[in-house]
């Protein structure tokens, strides 16, 4: 599941696959953190993390030999991070807190038709508290108060309450991740998430980007919804939550 790495000077970042190659997705966190989202990252040429306040995601230049030692100076004891694609034993001072399988899916259909009756709200910094509350309730994945800076976020409101949202997180080459998809339990079954995702897909395809997303393999309902929408399975991967010791 690793990208192809040419022989290189250890002081130089590894070359990335072509901008339109799905192989970017095999190590997309690294290609995002060392590429177009480097301004939001902390780390070295071997290991990077999103800076504090963003999603707790780490990336390694080489997933077969992840450089946890290089990441360590940018962590505090007790920090937890999401790491995708690494399956080896944790090095001393690190612990695996959670492990599961995720499905990477790529959009494989035409541009979704616009629904003039559906007018989502573009979410901004003034909505962060409500977004964090919805994330805490629904647990869609790693999300921090600054994650909204990584892309567009749209939502649906019932009065003053944010009841559904979706947005953009990682990007690498021409690929743009749809993430943070969640709906308040009292408002599920109304198609809100689907229409929010379609809104983002239209925007991304108009920009010449290819939408993709991650979903837990065990979440068969979500996988089925995404397949019916037009996403196709690309590859499964291991996702782990790892913690940094003292």
ABEGO torsion letter per residue (X at the ends): XBBBBBBBBAABBBBBBBAABAAAAABAAAAAAABAAAAABBEBAABBBBBBGBBBBBBBABAABBBAAAAAAABBBGBBBBBBGBABBBBBGBBBABBBBBBBBBBBBBBBBBBAABBBBBBBAAAAAAAAAAAAAAGAEBBBAAAAAAEBBBBBBBEABBABBBBBBBBBEABBBBBGBBBBAAABGAGAAAAAAAAAAAAAAAAGBBBBBBBBAABAAAAAAAAAAGBBBABBBBBBBBBBBX
